[in-house]
């Protein structure tokens, strides 16, 4: 293990996969900021409220379908490591087929989804109107947005993080430019913001397919048209893996949703402070996700090649750098946390409340790094069942901690969130150690 850490090429490979994904993550809040700035300068607040609600509905929908990227990354990386040309082709074709089927379902049921959401929403009629307008247009980007998830996962699994980075950045830049054109210049208001996102997603899909075609040709993969007829082989494994990752993601979303809604019962200042502090968690996620993506690609490749030494070297190097980055973020939060809060909000009551709960966030990077890393390990190993089951256990722990400490109000929520992150790492770590000692982890899951 220590000899592996002395290999410069290994560290270069970790950062060549991790850094592009970190940089691409950074462009996501930039898009949200521009959206808010453009729509926020219209003459009524309900435009901004409508876009905020509609875009949240879209974001949650697409986020829950993020299994398309994760499953594709793991399966592609294993096929790449095993030099399985037919397998590489199959994973992409199966993923795109599934993406378009899911997109068709989403488009078909979106009126029911919006009616249900707005039925339970306390938003004003104007906000509901513009949220529905945004959602009804934006939903037509589903085929492209879901295909882009598959493209990103496939390229990353093929050990190429630069092209997914370019894809994300270009999609966001096109979106920003069209936002300015449609909303500011042409005055299309909410419809313009939605149309900008739709066009950006299809632009990204076209660019992504171009990137895939280049890798396809350089790897001399079988003709996609000929392979399409054979691509149903192994679809059961993909569906099962996607099902397990979806259930895992749903549990994760439930925990964060509960945090938001339960915090809202504690008063406006508390819910505002929690919203500010969630930005700290987002910063941790941006940094750690990059290394988790690197872990997915490198672990999958090592398992596909059945190379135990490469797998051990990957685990060692990625863990080392994740610890270093997490320690740096912890120190930044410790020394500059109050300043970060001040940048996000200048409301005295909100800053005062945020300062009370800031220690929970200072502890978050070093506690949560393990669940991010181990998620990457298990995605690369395509062990969705283990991810699902440990997430069930961790979610139960989240609610148990909150209930036991419920007299502590908002401290109970943050203790539960910190415990949730810790439990995710502990449970996945325990499963990993058990499987590693049993010499079964190197074998691809079925």
C-alpha positions as CSV (number, residue, x, y, z in Angstrom):
1,X,0.0,0.0,0.0
2,X,2.7,2.5,1.0
3,X,4.8,1.7,-2.1
4,X,1.7,2.4,-4.2
5,X,1.4,5.9,-2.6
6,X,4.9,6.7,-3.9
7,X,3.8,6.3,-7.5
8,X,3.5,9.7,-9.0
9,X,1.5,8.4,-12.0
10,X,-1.2,7.1,-9.5
11,X,-1.7,10.5,-7.9
12,X,-1.8,12.2,-11.3
13,X,-4.5,9.7,-12.4
14,X,-6.6,10.4,-9.3
15,X,-6.5,14.2,-9.9
16,X,-7.0,13.9,-13.7
17,X,-10.3,12.2,-12.9
18,X,-11.3,14.2,-9.8
19,X,-10.5,17.8,-10.6
20,X,-12.5,18.0,-13.8
21,X,-15.6,16.8,-12.0
22,X,-15.0,19.3,-9.1
23,X,-14.7,22.1,-11.7
24,X,-17.9,21.0,-13.5
25,X,-19.7,20.9,-10.2
26,X,-18.8,24.5,-9.5
27,X,-20.6,25.7,-12.7
28,X,-24.0,24.3,-11.4
29,X,-24.6,27.0,-8.6
30,X,-23.3,29.6,-11.1
31,X,-26.2,28.7,-13.4
32,X,-28.7,29.0,-10.4
33,X,-27.2,32.4,-9.5
34,X,-27.7,33.7,-13.1
35,X,-31.2,32.3,-13.3
36,X,-32.1,34.1,-10.0
37,X,-30.4,37.3,-11.1
38,X,-32.1,37.4,-14.5
39,X,-35.6,36.4,-13.3
40,X,-35.2,38.4,-10.1
41,X,-35.0,41.7,-12.0
42,X,-38.4,41.3,-13.5
43,X,-41.2,43.4,-12.2
44,X,-42.9,40.9,-9.9
45,X,-41.5,38.5,-7.2
46,X,-43.8,35.7,-8.3
47,X,-41.8,35.2,-11.5
48,X,-38.7,34.3,-9.4
49,X,-40.9,32.2,-7.0
50,X,-42.4,30.3,-9.9
51,X,-39.0,29.5,-11.5
52,X,-37.6,28.5,-8.0
53,X,-40.5,26.1,-7.4
54,X,-40.5,24.7,-11.0
55,X,-36.8,24.3,-11.2
56,X,-36.8,22.5,-7.8
57,X,-39.4,20.1,-9.1
58,X,-37.2,19.4,-12.2
59,X,-34.0,19.1,-10.1
60,X,-35.5,16.6,-7.7
61,X,-36.9,14.5,-10.6
62,X,-33.6,14.4,-12.5
63,X,-31.6,13.9,-9.3
64,X,-33.6,10.8,-8.3
65,X,-32.8,9.4,-11.8
66,X,-29.1,10.0,-11.2
67,X,-28.8,6.2,-11.0
68,X,-28.5,6.4,-14.8
69,X,-25.0,8.0,-14.5
70,X,-23.9,6.0,-11.5
71,X,-24.8,2.5,-12.8
72,X,-23.4,3.4,-16.2
73,X,-20.0,4.5,-14.7
74,X,-19.5,1.3,-12.7
75,X,-20.5,-1.0,-15.5
76,X,-18.5,0.9,-18.2
77,X,-15.4,1.0,-16.0
78,X,-15.5,-2.7,-15.4
79,X,-15.9,-3.4,-19.2
80,X,-13.1,-1.0,-19.8
81,X,-10.8,-2.7,-17.3
82,X,-11.7,-6.1,-18.8
83,X,-11.1,-4.9,-22.4
84,X,-14.7,-6.0,-23.2
85,X,-15.6,-4.1,-26.4
86,X,-19.1,-5.6,-26.7
87,X,-19.7,-4.9,-23.0
88,X,-18.8,-1.2,-23.4
89,X,-21.1,-0.9,-26.4
90,X,-23.9,-2.7,-24.6
91,X,-23.7,-0.5,-21.5
92,X,-24.1,2.7,-23.5
93,X,-26.9,1.4,-25.7
94,X,-28.8,-0.1,-22.7
95,X,-28.4,3.1,-20.8
96,X,-29.6,5.3,-23.6
97,X,-32.6,3.0,-24.2
98,X,-33.5,3.1,-20.5
99,X,-33.1,6.9,-20.4
100,X,-35.5,7.5,-23.2
101,X,-38.1,5.1,-21.8
102,X,-37.9,6.9,-18.5
103,X,-38.1,10.2,-20.2
104,X,-41.3,9.1,-22.1
105,X,-42.9,8.1,-18.8
106,X,-41.9,11.4,-17.1
107,X,-43.3,13.5,-20.0
108,X,-46.5,11.5,-20.0
109,X,-47.2,11.8,-16.3
110,X,-45.9,15.4,-15.7
111,X,-49.4,17.0,-15.6
112,X,-50.4,14.7,-12.8
113,X,-47.1,15.4,-11.0
114,X,-47.6,19.2,-11.2
115,X,-51.2,18.9,-10.1
116,X,-50.2,16.8,-7.1
117,X,-47.4,19.1,-6.0
118,X,-49.4,22.3,-6.3
119,X,-52.3,20.7,-4.5
120,X,-50.2,20.3,-1.4
121,X,-48.3,23.6,-1.9
122,X,-49.1,26.8,0.1
123,X,-47.6,29.0,-2.6
124,X,-49.6,31.8,-4.1
125,X,-51.7,31.3,-7.2
126,X,-49.3,33.4,-9.2
127,X,-46.3,31.4,-8.1
128,X,-48.1,28.2,-8.9
129,X,-49.1,29.5,-12.3
130,X,-45.5,30.3,-13.3
131,X,-44.0,27.3,-11.6
132,X,-46.4,25.1,-13.7
133,X,-45.5,27.1,-16.8
134,X,-41.8,26.6,-16.2
135,X,-42.2,22.9,-15.3
136,X,-44.4,22.2,-18.4
137,X,-41.8,23.5,-20.8
138,X,-38.7,22.3,-19.0
139,X,-39.9,18.7,-18.7
140,X,-39.5,18.4,-22.5
141,X,-35.7,18.4,-21.9
142,X,-36.0,15.0,-20.1
143,X,-34.8,12.9,-23.1
144,X,-31.7,15.0,-23.5
145,X,-31.1,15.5,-19.7
146,X,-31.3,11.8,-19.0
147,X,-29.3,10.8,-22.0
148,X,-26.6,13.3,-20.8
149,X,-26.5,11.4,-17.5
150,X,-25.7,8.2,-19.4
151,X,-23.1,9.9,-21.6
152,X,-21.3,11.4,-18.6
153,X,-21.3,8.0,-16.8
154,X,-20.0,6.2,-19.9
155,X,-17.2,8.7,-20.5
156,X,-16.2,8.7,-16.9
157,X,-16.2,4.9,-16.8
158,X,-14.0,5.0,-19.9
159,X,-11.5,6.9,-17.7
160,X,-12.1,10.3,-19.3
161,X,-13.3,13.0,-17.0
162,X,-12.3,16.0,-19.2
163,X,-15.1,15.4,-21.7
164,X,-17.8,15.2,-19.0
165,X,-16.4,18.4,-17.5
166,X,-16.6,20.1,-20.9
167,X,-20.1,18.8,-21.4
168,X,-21.4,20.2,-18.1
169,X,-19.6,23.6,-18.5
170,X,-20.9,24.1,-22.1
171,X,-24.5,23.2,-21.1
172,X,-24.4,25.7,-18.3
173,X,-22.8,28.4,-20.5
174,X,-25.3,27.9,-23.3
175,X,-28.1,28.1,-20.6
176,X,-26.7,31.3,-19.2
177,X,-26.3,33.0,-22.6
178,X,-29.8,32.0,-23.7
179,X,-31.2,33.1,-20.3
180,X,-29.9,36.6,-21.0
181,X,-31.2,36.5,-24.6
182,X,-34.6,35.1,-24.0
183,X,-35.4,36.9,-20.7
184,X,-33.5,40.2,-20.8
185,X,-33.5,40.9,-24.5
186,X,-36.6,39.2,-25.8
187,X,-38.6,39.6,-22.6
188,X,-40.0,36.0,-22.7
189,X,-40.0,35.9,-18.8
190,X,-40.5,32.5,-17.3
191,X,-41.0,30.8,-20.6
192,X,-37.7,32.1,-21.8
193,X,-35.8,30.7,-18.8
194,X,-37.4,27.3,-19.3
195,X,-36.7,27.3,-23.1
196,X,-33.1,28.2,-22.4
197,X,-32.6,25.2,-20.3
198,X,-34.3,22.9,-22.8
199,X,-32.1,24.1,-25.7
200,X,-29.0,23.8,-23.5
201,X,-29.8,20.2,-22.6
202,X,-30.2,19.2,-26.2
203,X,-27.1,21.1,-27.2
204,X,-25.3,19.1,-24.5
205,X,-26.7,15.8,-25.8
206,X,-25.5,16.6,-29.3
207,X,-22.0,17.4,-28.0
208,X,-22.0,14.4,-25.7
209,X,-22.9,12.0,-28.6
210,X,-20.0,13.5,-30.5
211,X,-17.6,12.8,-27.6
212,X,-19.0,9.2,-27.4
213,X,-18.5,8.7,-31.1
214,X,-14.8,9.7,-30.8
215,X,-14.2,7.3,-28.0
216,X,-16.2,4.6,-29.7
217,X,-14.0,4.9,-32.9
218,X,-10.7,5.1,-31.0
219,X,-11.6,2.0,-29.0
220,X,-12.7,0.2,-32.1
221,X,-16.1,-0.8,-30.6
222,X,-18.6,-2.7,-32.6
223,X,-21.0,-0.9,-34.9
224,X,-23.8,0.6,-32.7
225,X,-26.5,-0.5,-35.2
226,X,-25.3,-4.1,-35.3
227,X,-24.7,-4.2,-31.5
228,X,-28.2,-2.7,-30.8
229,X,-29.8,-6.1,-31.7
230,X,-27.6,-7.8,-29.0
231,X,-27.9,-5.1,-26.4
232,X,-30.7,-6.7,-24.5
233,X,-28.2,-9.2,-23.0
234,X,-27.4,-8.2,-19.5
235,X,-30.3,-5.6,-19.3
236,X,-31.6,-7.4,-16.2
237,X,-28.3,-6.6,-14.3
238,X,-28.6,-3.0,-15.3
239,X,-32.2,-2.7,-14.2
240,X,-31.5,-4.3,-10.9
241,X,-28.5,-2.1,-10.2
242,X,-30.5,1.0,-11.2
243,X,-33.4,-0.1,-8.9
244,X,-31.1,-0.4,-5.9
245,X,-29.4,2.9,-6.5
246,X,-32.7,4.6,-7.0
247,X,-34.0,3.3,-3.7
248,X,-30.7,4.5,-2.0
249,X,-31.1,7.9,-3.6
250,X,-34.7,8.2,-2.5
251,X,-33.8,7.5,1.1
252,X,-31.1,10.2,0.8
253,X,-33.6,12.7,-0.6
254,X,-36.1,11.8,2.2
255,X,-33.5,12.6,4.9
256,X,-32.6,16.0,3.3
257,X,-36.3,16.8,2.7
258,X,-37.2,16.0,6.4
259,X,-34.3,18.3,7.5
260,X,-35.8,21.2,5.5
261,X,-39.4,20.7,6.4
262,X,-38.8,20.0,10.1
263,X,-36.5,23.0,10.3
264,X,-39.3,25.1,8.9
265,X,-41.4,24.3,12.0
266,X,-38.7,25.9,14.3
267,X,-39.2,29.5,13.0
268,X,-38.2,31.7,10.1
269,X,-34.7,32.6,11.5
270,X,-33.9,28.9,12.1
271,X,-35.0,27.7,8.6
272,X,-33.1,30.6,7.0
273,X,-29.9,29.7,9.1
274,X,-30.2,26.1,8.0
275,X,-30.5,27.2,4.4
276,X,-27.3,29.2,4.9
277,X,-25.5,26.3,6.5
278,X,-26.6,23.8,3.8
279,X,-24.3,25.8,1.6
280,X,-21.4,24.5,3.7
281,X,-22.6,20.9,3.1
282,X,-22.9,21.7,-0.6
283,X,-19.2,22.9,-0.6
284,X,-18.2,19.6,1.0
285,X,-20.2,17.7,-1.6
286,X,-18.6,19.6,-4.5
287,X,-15.1,18.6,-3.3
288,X,-15.8,15.0,-2.2
289,X,-18.0,14.2,-5.3
290,X,-15.0,14.7,-7.5
291,X,-12.9,12.1,-5.6
292,X,-15.9,9.8,-5.4
293,X,-16.2,9.9,-9.2
294,X,-12.5,9.1,-9.5
295,X,-13.0,6.2,-7.2
296,X,-15.9,4.9,-9.3
297,X,-13.9,4.9,-12.5
298,X,-10.7,3.5,-11.0
299,X,-12.3,0.9,-8.8
300,X,-14.5,-0.3,-11.7
301,X,-11.5,-0.5,-14.0
302,X,-9.5,-2.5,-11.4
303,X,-12.4,-4.9,-10.8
304,X,-12.9,-5.4,-14.6
305,X,-9.2,-6.2,-14.9
306,X,-9.3,-8.4,-11.8
307,X,-6.3,-6.5,-10.5
308,X,-6.1,-6.6,-6.7
309,X,-3.0,-4.5,-6.5
310,X,-4.4,-1.8,-8.7
311,X,-7.6,-1.8,-6.6
312,X,-5.6,-1.5,-3.4
313,X,-3.5,1.3,-4.8
314,X,-6.7,3.2,-6.0
315,X,-8.2,2.9,-2.6
316,X,-5.1,4.1,-0.8
317,X,-4.4,7.1,-3.1
318,X,-8.0,8.4,-3.3
319,X,-8.5,8.0,0.5
320,X,-5.3,9.9,1.2
321,X,-6.2,12.9,-1.0
322,X,-9.8,12.9,0.2
323,X,-8.5,13.1,3.8
324,X,-6.2,16.0,2.9
325,X,-9.0,17.9,1.1
326,X,-11.4,17.2,4.0
327,X,-8.9,18.4,6.6
328,X,-8.3,21.6,4.6
329,X,-12.1,22.3,4.3
330,X,-12.5,21.6,8.1
331,X,-9.8,24.2,8.9
332,X,-11.4,26.6,6.4
333,X,-14.8,26.2,8.1
334,X,-13.2,26.5,11.6
335,X,-11.2,29.7,10.9
336,X,-13.5,31.3,8.3
337,X,-16.9,29.9,8.9
338,X,-18.3,33.1,10.3
339,X,-17.0,35.0,7.3
340,X,-18.7,32.6,4.9
341,X,-22.0,33.0,6.8
342,X,-21.6,36.7,6.4
343,X,-21.1,36.5,2.7
344,X,-24.2,34.4,2.3
345,X,-26.5,36.5,4.5
346,X,-26.2,39.9,6.1
347,X,-29.4,39.5,8.3
348,X,-28.2,39.7,11.9
349,X,-30.7,37.2,13.3
350,X,-29.9,34.7,10.6
351,X,-26.2,35.1,11.1
352,X,-26.6,34.7,14.9
353,X,-28.6,31.5,14.5
354,X,-26.1,30.1,11.9
355,X,-23.3,30.7,14.3
356,X,-25.0,28.6,17.0
357,X,-25.1,25.5,14.7
358,X,-21.8,26.1,12.8
359,X,-19.9,23.6,14.9
360,X,-21.9,20.7,13.4
361,X,-20.7,21.8,9.9
362,X,-17.1,22.2,11.0
363,X,-17.2,18.5,11.9
364,X,-19.0,17.5,8.7
365,X,-16.1,17.2,6.2
366,X,-14.0,14.6,8.1
367,X,-17.1,12.7,9.1
368,X,-18.8,12.6,5.7
369,X,-15.7,12.0,3.5
370,X,-16.0,8.2,4.2
371,X,-19.6,7.9,2.8
372,X,-18.7,9.9,-0.3
373,X,-15.6,7.7,-0.9
374,X,-17.3,4.4,-0.2
375,X,-20.2,5.4,-2.4
376,X,-17.7,5.7,-5.2
377,X,-16.1,2.3,-4.2
378,X,-19.5,0.5,-4.3
379,X,-20.7,2.2,-7.5
380,X,-17.5,1.2,-9.2
381,X,-18.0,-2.4,-7.9
382,X,-21.7,-2.2,-9.1
383,X,-22.8,-3.4,-5.6
384,X,-26.1,-1.6,-5.6
385,X,-27.8,-4.0,-3.1
386,X,-25.2,-3.2,-0.4
387,X,-25.6,0.5,-1.0
388,X,-29.4,0.2,-0.8
389,X,-29.4,-1.8,2.4
390,X,-26.8,0.3,4.2
391,X,-28.7,3.4,3.3
392,X,-31.9,1.9,4.8
393,X,-30.0,1.3,8.0
394,X,-28.5,4.8,8.0
395,X,-31.8,6.5,7.3
396,X,-33.3,4.5,10.3
397,X,-30.4,5.8,12.4
398,X,-31.0,9.4,11.2
399,X,-34.6,9.3,12.4
400,X,-33.7,7.5,15.6
401,X,-31.1,10.2,16.5
402,X,-33.5,13.0,15.7
403,X,-36.2,11.4,17.8
404,X,-34.0,10.7,20.8
405,X,-32.7,14.3,20.8
406,X,-35.9,16.0,19.6
407,X,-36.0,18.2,22.8
408,X,-32.8,19.9,21.4
409,X,-34.8,21.3,18.5
410,X,-32.5,22.3,15.6
411,X,-29.4,20.8,17.3
412,X,-31.3,17.5,17.0
413,X,-31.6,17.9,13.3
414,X,-27.9,18.7,12.8
415,X,-26.9,15.8,15.1
416,X,-29.1,13.5,13.1
417,X,-27.5,14.7,9.8
418,X,-24.0,14.3,11.1
419,X,-24.9,10.9,12.5
420,X,-26.5,10.0,9.2
421,X,-23.3,10.8,7.3
422,X,-21.3,8.8,9.8
423,X,-23.6,5.8,9.7
424,X,-23.4,5.7,5.9
425,X,-19.6,5.5,6.1
426,X,-19.6,3.0,9.0
427,X,-22.1,0.6,7.4
428,X,-20.5,0.7,4.0
429,X,-17.1,0.4,5.5
430,X,-18.1,-2.7,7.5
431,X,-19.6,-4.4,4.4
432,X,-16.4,-3.5,2.5
433,X,-14.1,-5.0,5.1
434,X,-16.2,-8.2,5.4
435,X,-16.2,-8.7,1.6
436,X,-12.5,-7.8,1.2
437,X,-11.6,-10.3,3.9
438,X,-13.8,-12.9,2.2
439,X,-12.0,-12.2,-1.1
440,X,-15.2,-11.6,-2.9
441,X,-15.1,-7.8,-3.5
442,X,-12.9,-8.1,-6.5
443,X,-15.5,-10.1,-8.3
444,X,-18.1,-8.0,-10.2
445,X,-21.6,-8.1,-8.6
446,X,-24.4,-9.6,-10.5
